[in-house]
Amino acid sequence: MNLRLTLFCSILAVTLSSNAQNRVYAQKMIDTLCSPIFDGRGYTRDGALKAGIFIEDEMRRIGLKPVRHDFKNYFEFQVNTFPSALSLSVNGRELVPGRDFIVDPSSASYANSGSILVLDPAVLKCKLKRRRVLHKSASGKIVLIDTSAVRNERVDQFKSDYPGGLLLEESKTLTWSVGRQQKSYAHVRVLPGIISAGDEIECQIDAEFKPAQTGMNVVGLLPGSEVPDSFILLTAHYDHLGGMGAQTYVPGANDNASGTAMMLDLASYFTRNPHRYSLAFIAFGGEEAGLLGSRHFVQELEKWFDPSQIRFVVNMDLMGSGEQGMMAVNGKVFTREFEMLKAINAKNQYLTDVRSRGKAANSDHYFFSERGIPAFFFYLMGSYAYYHHIDDSSENLRLGEHYDKAFKLIAAFLSELQKG
C-alpha cells in the first residue's frame, strides 16, 4: 500500500472511547473497508491485500503487538477474477451488472454477439434431448436456459457437458461468490424475463485465472496482565468478493466489514480495560474462497500459539443487524459457555434473544473446533437482507443500538471467560 493511501485511511480513524464500545468508530471502519479503495476486498487490483495492510496499520495504531516478528500470515490459492471488461447487452440495451445480471464466478472469457437459442426445460430433463442439443444445436451458440423446474443434478450434468460459447441462465436472485476454477465456457446469470427468443445479444467478459493468488491473515496481540500464557482469540474475516468488472464491486458491509469493525472495536476497548488473559485478534483472509485463511492458520497453529493454552475462540461475522438477537454456532457443542453467555444476556437484557446451533462449517471458527479448541461463531439476526450482493453497502448498513448491545454482551462474555 502506498503512503498516500495509508495516510488517507489513517485520517478516517476517530478518537476511541476509553471505557465502552464506539459505534462511530465501528461505522467508520465499515465505511472505509467498503470504499472503492479496496474494490470489494477481493482479488481484483489487490483489494484484499490492501485491506489487510490497512487492518495491520489499524492494529498498530490501536496498540496491538505482533505475536511473532510480523502481523502478517501469508498463504496462496487459485482464484478466478474479472478485473476489466464485463458487459452484456440485449437488442442494443446495456444491462447493469449486479442489477440485471451477474457473471458466474467460474466463467471463462467471452467476446461475441449473436441471437439466442432458448432451451425448453424438457430438454434439460431428458438425457437424450440434452445430448442432441449439446452436440448439434447448442455448439458455438448463445443458449438461454431456465432451471427453476429442473432437478439440480440434471442441470449440473448439462453444464458439465456444455460445449463452449455463452450460457445464459435465468435466476431469481443475483447472489455472487468466489470462483476457484475456470470453466471452459462463459456463463452468465440473468433475471427472468430480461431475455427472450430472437433477442440479439452482445457480451464481453474478460476473465483472469490466477493460479497463485497471495492471501493474508493479520494477527495482533494484547498480552494479559495476570495469565499471559493463556489466550482468547477474537477473529473475523475481512475479505469479500471483489470486483465484477472494472466498474462494479460487491462492498461486503455486513459480510464482513461489520465483524471486522466489531473485532477492532473490541481490541480498542481491551487496550483500555483489564484483561487477565492474553487476547489475540485475527483478521482472516480467504474466507469467501472456502475458509482458506483460517484453515491455513490452524494448519500451522503451533507456529503462533500452543493449542493447549487457547481458552476459547470467538469468531464474528454478519454483525450489522441484531434486532432479532444473536446466534451462537457451536452453542449446542460447548454448552457450559453457552449457558454463561445466556446468563449474561438475561441479567443485562442486552439482546432480545441468544440462540444456539450445533456444529457447522460456515465460518472461520470451524477448523479451531475441529482441532478440539472450544470456539463460537456469533452472528446477529435481523431484517437486513443483502448478502453477496452489490447493495450490501455501507450506505445501506448503518449501525444502531443493537450493535452497542451486542458489543457489550460479547465484551462481558470475554471477561467472564477469563475468570476460569
C-alpha positions as CSV (number, residue, x, y, z in Angstrom):
1,M,0.0,0.0,0.0
2,N,1.4,3.4,-0.9
3,L,2.0,6.1,1.7
4,R,-0.8,8.3,0.4
5,L,-3.4,5.5,0.8
6,T,-2.1,4.7,4.3
7,L,-2.4,8.3,5.3
8,F,-5.9,8.6,3.8
9,C,-7.1,5.6,5.7
10,S,-5.4,6.8,9.0
11,I,-7.2,10.1,8.7
12,L,-10.5,8.2,8.7
13,A,-9.9,6.8,12.2
14,V,-11.7,8.5,15.0
15,T,-10.8,9.0,18.7
16,L,-11.7,6.0,20.7
17,S,-14.0,5.9,23.8
18,S,-12.0,5.0,26.9
19,N,-14.4,2.5,28.5
20,A,-17.1,1.4,26.1
21,Q,-18.0,0.5,22.6
22,N,-17.6,3.1,20.0
23,R,-20.3,2.8,17.3
24,V,-18.9,5.9,15.4
25,Y,-15.5,4.2,15.1
26,A,-17.0,0.9,14.0
27,Q,-19.2,2.6,11.4
28,K,-16.1,4.5,10.1
29,M,-14.3,1.2,9.8
30,I,-17.2,-0.2,7.8
31,D,-17.3,2.9,5.6
32,T,-13.6,2.6,4.9
33,L,-13.5,-1.1,4.2
34,C,-16.4,-0.8,1.8
35,S,-14.9,2.2,-0.1
36,P,-13.7,1.9,-3.7
37,I,-10.1,1.9,-2.4
38,F,-10.4,-1.7,-1.6
39,D,-12.5,-2.8,-4.5
40,G,-14.7,-5.2,-2.5
41,R,-11.7,-6.7,-0.7
42,G,-11.3,-9.4,-3.3
43,Y,-8.7,-10.3,-5.8
44,T,-9.0,-7.6,-8.4
45,R,-6.5,-4.8,-8.2
46,D,-5.1,-6.4,-4.9
47,G,-8.2,-5.2,-3.0
48,A,-7.9,-7.8,-0.3
49,L,-4.2,-7.3,0.3
50,K,-4.7,-3.5,0.5
51,A,-7.4,-4.1,3.1
52,G,-5.2,-6.4,5.1
53,I,-2.4,-3.8,5.2
54,F,-4.9,-1.2,6.3
55,I,-6.1,-3.5,9.1
56,E,-2.5,-4.2,10.2
57,D,-1.9,-0.4,10.3
58,E,-5.1,0.0,12.4
59,M,-4.0,-2.8,14.8
60,R,-0.6,-1.0,15.3
61,R,-2.4,2.3,15.9
62,I,-4.7,0.8,18.5
63,G,-1.7,-0.6,20.3
64,L,-1.6,-4.3,19.4
65,K,1.7,-6.1,19.2
66,P,2.9,-8.8,16.7
67,V,2.8,-12.4,18.0
68,R,5.9,-13.2,16.0
69,H,8.2,-10.9,14.1
70,D,5.3,-9.6,12.0
71,F,1.5,-9.2,11.9
72,K,1.2,-11.0,8.6
73,N,0.5,-14.6,7.8
74,Y,0.6,-15.4,4.1
75,F,-0.9,-18.2,2.1
76,E,-1.6,-19.0,-1.6
77,F,-4.6,-20.3,-3.5
78,Q,-6.1,-20.2,-7.0
79,V,-8.9,-17.9,-7.9
80,N,-10.9,-16.7,-11.0
81,T,-11.2,-12.9,-11.3
82,F,-12.9,-10.3,-13.6
83,P,-10.6,-7.3,-13.5
84,S,-11.6,-5.3,-16.6
85,A,-14.3,-5.6,-19.3
86,L,-17.7,-7.0,-18.3
87,S,-20.8,-6.2,-20.4
88,L,-24.0,-7.7,-21.6
89,S,-26.5,-6.0,-24.0
90,V,-29.9,-7.2,-25.3
91,N,-31.0,-5.6,-28.6
92,G,-28.6,-2.8,-28.0
93,R,-29.7,-2.1,-24.4
94,E,-26.9,-2.3,-21.9
95,L,-27.7,-4.4,-18.9
96,V,-26.4,-3.4,-15.4
97,P,-24.0,-5.9,-13.7
98,G,-25.2,-6.8,-10.3
99,R,-28.7,-5.5,-11.1
100,D,-29.8,-7.3,-14.2
101,F,-27.1,-10.0,-14.4
102,I,-24.0,-11.4,-12.8
103,V,-21.2,-13.3,-14.3
104,D,-20.8,-16.8,-12.9
105,P,-17.7,-16.7,-10.6
106,S,-16.0,-19.5,-12.6
107,S,-16.9,-18.2,-16.1
108,A,-14.3,-18.1,-18.9
109,S,-13.7,-15.1,-21.1
110,Y,-16.0,-14.3,-24.0
111,A,-16.4,-11.7,-26.7
112,N,-19.0,-12.2,-29.3
113,S,-22.6,-11.4,-30.4
114,G,-25.5,-13.4,-31.8
115,S,-29.0,-14.5,-31.4
116,I,-30.5,-16.5,-28.6
117,L,-31.3,-20.2,-28.6
118,V,-33.9,-20.7,-25.8
119,L,-34.0,-24.3,-24.5
120,D,-37.3,-25.7,-23.3
121,P,-36.9,-27.1,-19.7
122,A,-37.9,-30.5,-21.2
123,V,-34.6,-30.6,-22.9
124,L,-32.8,-30.5,-19.6
125,K,-34.9,-33.2,-18.1
126,C,-34.3,-35.7,-20.9
127,K,-30.8,-37.2,-21.3
128,L,-31.3,-38.0,-25.0
129,K,-32.5,-34.5,-25.8
130,R,-29.7,-32.9,-23.8
131,R,-27.1,-34.8,-25.8
132,R,-28.8,-33.9,-29.1
133,V,-28.9,-30.2,-28.3
134,L,-25.4,-30.1,-26.8
135,H,-23.7,-31.8,-29.8
136,K,-25.7,-30.2,-32.6
137,S,-27.9,-27.2,-31.8
138,A,-26.0,-25.5,-29.0
139,S,-22.4,-25.8,-30.1
140,G,-20.9,-22.4,-30.5
141,K,-24.2,-20.5,-29.9
142,I,-25.7,-18.4,-27.2
143,V,-28.0,-20.5,-25.1
144,L,-30.6,-19.4,-22.6
145,I,-31.9,-21.9,-20.0
146,D,-34.5,-21.8,-17.2
147,T,-33.5,-24.2,-14.5
148,S,-36.2,-23.4,-11.9
149,A,-38.3,-26.5,-12.7
150,V,-35.4,-29.0,-13.3
151,R,-33.6,-31.2,-10.8
152,N,-30.2,-29.8,-9.8
153,E,-28.3,-32.9,-10.9
154,R,-29.7,-32.7,-14.4
155,V,-28.8,-29.0,-14.6
156,D,-25.3,-29.8,-13.4
157,Q,-24.9,-32.5,-16.0
158,F,-25.9,-30.2,-18.7
159,K,-23.5,-27.5,-17.6
160,S,-20.6,-30.0,-17.3
161,D,-21.3,-31.2,-20.9
162,Y,-21.8,-27.7,-22.3
163,P,-19.6,-27.5,-25.5
164,G,-18.5,-23.9,-25.2
165,G,-19.7,-20.4,-26.1
166,L,-22.0,-18.5,-23.8
167,L,-24.6,-20.0,-21.5
168,L,-27.2,-17.6,-20.1
169,E,-29.1,-19.0,-17.1
170,E,-32.2,-17.3,-15.6
171,S,-32.0,-16.8,-11.9
172,K,-34.4,-15.1,-9.5
173,T,-31.6,-13.9,-7.3
174,L,-28.2,-12.4,-8.2
175,T,-26.1,-13.7,-5.3
176,W,-22.4,-13.8,-6.2
177,S,-19.4,-15.8,-4.8
178,V,-15.8,-16.6,-5.5
179,G,-14.7,-19.0,-8.2
180,R,-11.7,-21.3,-7.5
181,Q,-11.7,-22.8,-11.0
182,Q,-12.4,-21.5,-14.5
183,K,-14.9,-23.2,-16.8
184,S,-14.3,-24.0,-20.5
185,Y,-17.2,-21.7,-21.4
186,A,-18.7,-18.3,-20.5
187,H,-21.6,-18.4,-18.0
188,V,-23.9,-15.5,-17.0
189,R,-27.0,-15.5,-14.8
190,V,-29.8,-13.1,-15.7
191,L,-33.0,-12.1,-14.0
192,P,-36.1,-13.8,-15.5
193,G,-37.9,-12.0,-18.4
194,I,-35.0,-9.9,-19.5
195,I,-34.0,-12.0,-22.5
196,S,-36.4,-13.8,-24.9
197,A,-36.1,-15.9,-28.0
198,G,-34.9,-14.0,-31.0
199,D,-33.1,-11.3,-29.0
200,E,-29.7,-10.2,-30.2
201,I,-27.0,-10.5,-27.6
202,E,-23.6,-8.8,-27.3
203,C,-21.4,-9.9,-24.5
204,Q,-17.8,-9.3,-23.4
205,I,-16.2,-11.0,-20.4
206,D,-12.5,-10.6,-19.5
207,A,-11.8,-13.4,-17.0
208,E,-8.3,-13.8,-15.5
209,F,-7.5,-17.0,-13.7
210,K,-4.8,-16.7,-11.0
211,P,-3.1,-20.0,-10.1
212,A,-1.1,-18.5,-7.2
213,Q,-3.0,-15.6,-5.6
214,T,-1.5,-14.4,-2.3
215,G,-3.8,-14.2,0.7
216,M,-3.1,-12.7,4.1
217,N,-4.2,-13.1,7.7
218,V,-3.4,-10.3,10.1
219,V,-2.6,-11.3,13.7
220,G,-2.3,-8.8,16.6
221,L,-1.8,-9.4,20.4
222,L,-2.7,-7.8,23.7
223,P,-0.6,-9.5,26.4
224,G,-2.6,-10.5,29.5
225,S,-1.9,-8.8,32.8
226,E,-2.1,-11.9,35.1
227,V,-2.2,-15.0,32.9
228,P,-0.3,-14.1,29.8
229,D,0.3,-17.7,28.7
230,S,-3.4,-18.3,28.3
231,F,-5.1,-17.0,25.2
232,I,-8.5,-16.0,23.9
233,L,-8.7,-15.5,20.2
234,L,-11.1,-13.0,18.6
235,T,-11.5,-13.5,14.9
236,A,-13.3,-12.1,11.9
237,H,-12.8,-12.4,8.1
238,Y,-12.1,-9.2,6.3
239,D,-12.2,-10.4,2.7
240,H,-15.2,-10.3,0.4
241,L,-15.9,-10.9,-3.3
242,G,-14.1,-8.1,-5.1
243,G,-14.7,-6.5,-8.4
244,M,-17.2,-7.7,-11.1
245,G,-15.5,-6.0,-14.0
246,A,-13.9,-2.6,-13.8
247,Q,-16.9,-0.6,-12.8
248,T,-18.8,-2.8,-10.3
249,Y,-17.7,-4.3,-6.9
250,V,-19.5,-6.0,-4.1
251,P,-18.8,-4.0,-0.9
252,G,-19.5,-6.6,1.8
253,A,-20.6,-4.2,4.6
254,N,-22.4,-6.8,6.7
255,D,-20.3,-9.6,5.3
256,N,-18.0,-8.9,6.9
257,A,-16.8,-5.4,7.3
258,S,-19.2,-5.4,10.3
259,G,-17.4,-8.3,12.0
260,T,-14.0,-6.8,11.3
261,A,-15.2,-3.5,12.8
262,M,-16.5,-5.2,15.9
263,M,-13.2,-7.1,16.3
264,L,-11.2,-3.8,16.0
265,D,-13.6,-2.0,18.4
266,L,-13.1,-4.8,21.0
267,A,-9.4,-4.6,20.5
268,S,-9.6,-0.8,21.3
269,Y,-11.8,-1.5,24.3
270,F,-9.4,-4.0,25.9
271,T,-6.4,-1.8,25.5
272,R,-8.2,0.4,28.0
273,N,-9.8,-2.2,30.2
274,P,-8.5,-5.0,32.4
275,H,-7.9,-8.4,30.8
276,R,-6.2,-11.2,32.7
277,Y,-5.6,-13.4,29.7
278,S,-3.7,-12.5,26.5
279,L,-6.1,-11.6,23.7
280,A,-5.2,-12.3,20.1
281,F,-7.1,-10.6,17.3
282,I,-7.0,-12.3,13.9
283,A,-8.4,-10.8,10.7
284,F,-8.7,-13.7,8.3
285,G,-8.4,-13.6,4.5
286,G,-9.8,-16.1,2.0
287,E,-12.9,-16.9,3.9
288,E,-15.2,-16.3,0.9
289,A,-13.0,-18.6,-1.2
290,G,-13.6,-21.5,1.2
291,L,-12.3,-20.7,4.7
292,L,-8.8,-20.7,3.3
293,G,-7.1,-18.3,5.6
294,S,-8.4,-19.9,8.8
295,R,-7.6,-23.4,7.5
296,H,-4.0,-22.3,6.7
297,F,-3.6,-20.7,10.1
298,V,-4.9,-23.7,12.1
299,Q,-2.7,-26.0,10.0
300,E,0.4,-24.1,11.3
301,L,-1.2,-23.1,14.6
302,E,1.8,-24.2,16.7
303,K,4.0,-21.5,15.0
304,W,1.8,-19.0,16.7
305,F,0.2,-20.5,19.8
306,D,0.4,-23.6,22.0
307,P,-3.1,-25.0,21.2
308,S,-3.4,-26.3,24.8
309,Q,-3.2,-22.7,26.0
310,I,-6.1,-21.4,23.9
311,R,-9.0,-21.0,26.3
312,F,-11.6,-20.1,23.6
313,V,-12.1,-18.7,20.1
314,V,-14.8,-16.1,19.4
315,N,-15.5,-15.6,15.7
316,M,-17.7,-12.7,14.5
317,D,-19.4,-12.5,11.1
318,L,-22.6,-10.6,10.0
319,M,-22.6,-8.2,12.9
320,G,-24.6,-5.4,11.4
321,S,-28.2,-6.1,12.5
322,G,-29.4,-7.7,15.7
323,E,-33.0,-6.7,16.3
324,Q,-33.8,-10.4,16.4
325,G,-30.9,-11.3,18.6
326,M,-27.7,-13.3,18.2
327,M,-26.9,-16.9,17.1
328,A,-24.0,-18.9,18.6
329,V,-22.9,-21.6,16.3
330,N,-21.4,-24.4,18.4
331,G,-23.6,-23.3,21.3
332,K,-25.0,-26.9,21.4
333,V,-21.5,-28.2,21.5
334,F,-20.0,-26.1,24.2
335,T,-23.0,-25.9,26.4
336,R,-21.3,-24.6,29.6
337,E,-20.0,-21.5,27.8
338,F,-23.4,-21.0,26.0
339,E,-25.2,-21.0,29.3
340,M,-22.7,-18.5,30.6
341,L,-23.5,-16.3,27.5
342,K,-27.2,-16.6,28.0
343,A,-27.0,-15.8,31.7
344,I,-25.1,-12.6,30.9
345,N,-27.6,-11.5,28.4
346,A,-30.6,-12.3,30.6
347,K,-29.1,-10.4,33.5
348,N,-28.3,-7.3,31.5
349,Q,-31.1,-7.6,28.9
350,Y,-28.8,-6.8,26.0
351,L,-30.4,-8.6,23.1
352,T,-33.9,-9.9,22.6
353,D,-32.7,-13.5,22.2
354,V,-29.5,-15.6,22.2
355,R,-29.9,-18.8,20.3
356,S,-27.6,-21.8,19.8
357,R,-26.8,-24.1,16.8
358,G,-24.8,-27.2,16.5
359,K,-21.6,-27.7,14.6
360,A,-21.3,-26.1,11.2
361,A,-18.5,-25.4,8.7
362,N,-19.9,-22.0,7.9
363,S,-17.2,-19.6,9.1
364,D,-13.6,-19.3,10.5
365,H,-14.3,-20.9,13.9
366,Y,-14.7,-24.3,12.2
367,F,-11.1,-25.5,12.0
368,F,-10.3,-24.5,15.6
369,S,-13.2,-26.6,16.9
370,E,-12.1,-29.5,14.7
371,R,-8.7,-29.3,16.4
372,G,-10.5,-29.6,19.8
373,I,-10.3,-25.9,20.7
374,P,-13.6,-24.5,22.0
375,A,-15.0,-22.0,19.6
376,F,-18.2,-20.0,19.0
377,F,-19.3,-18.3,15.8
378,F,-21.5,-15.3,16.6
379,Y,-23.8,-13.7,14.0
380,L,-26.6,-11.2,14.5
381,M,-30.1,-11.8,13.2
382,G,-32.4,-9.2,11.8
383,S,-34.1,-7.7,8.8
384,Y,-31.0,-6.7,6.9
385,A,-31.4,-8.7,3.7
386,Y,-28.4,-8.0,1.5
387,Y,-26.0,-10.9,1.2
388,H,-23.3,-11.3,-1.5
389,H,-25.0,-8.5,-3.4
390,I,-23.9,-5.1,-4.6
391,D,-26.4,-3.5,-2.1
392,D,-24.5,-4.9,0.9
393,S,-23.0,-1.4,1.2
394,S,-22.1,0.9,4.0
395,E,-24.8,3.3,2.8
396,N,-27.4,0.6,3.5
397,L,-25.8,-0.7,6.7
398,R,-25.9,1.9,9.4
399,L,-25.1,0.6,12.9
400,G,-27.6,1.2,15.6
401,E,-28.3,0.4,19.3
402,H,-28.2,-3.4,18.6
403,Y,-24.5,-3.0,17.7
404,D,-23.9,-1.4,21.1
405,K,-25.8,-4.2,22.9
406,A,-24.1,-7.0,21.0
407,F,-20.7,-5.4,21.7
408,K,-21.4,-5.2,25.5
409,L,-22.6,-8.8,25.5
410,I,-19.5,-10.1,23.8
411,A,-17.2,-8.0,25.9
412,A,-18.9,-9.2,29.1
413,F,-18.7,-12.8,27.8
414,L,-14.9,-12.4,27.1
415,S,-14.4,-11.0,30.6
416,E,-16.3,-13.9,32.2
417,L,-14.2,-16.5,30.3
418,Q,-11.1,-15.0,31.9
419,K,-12.3,-15.8,35.5
420,G,-11.8,-19.5,34.9
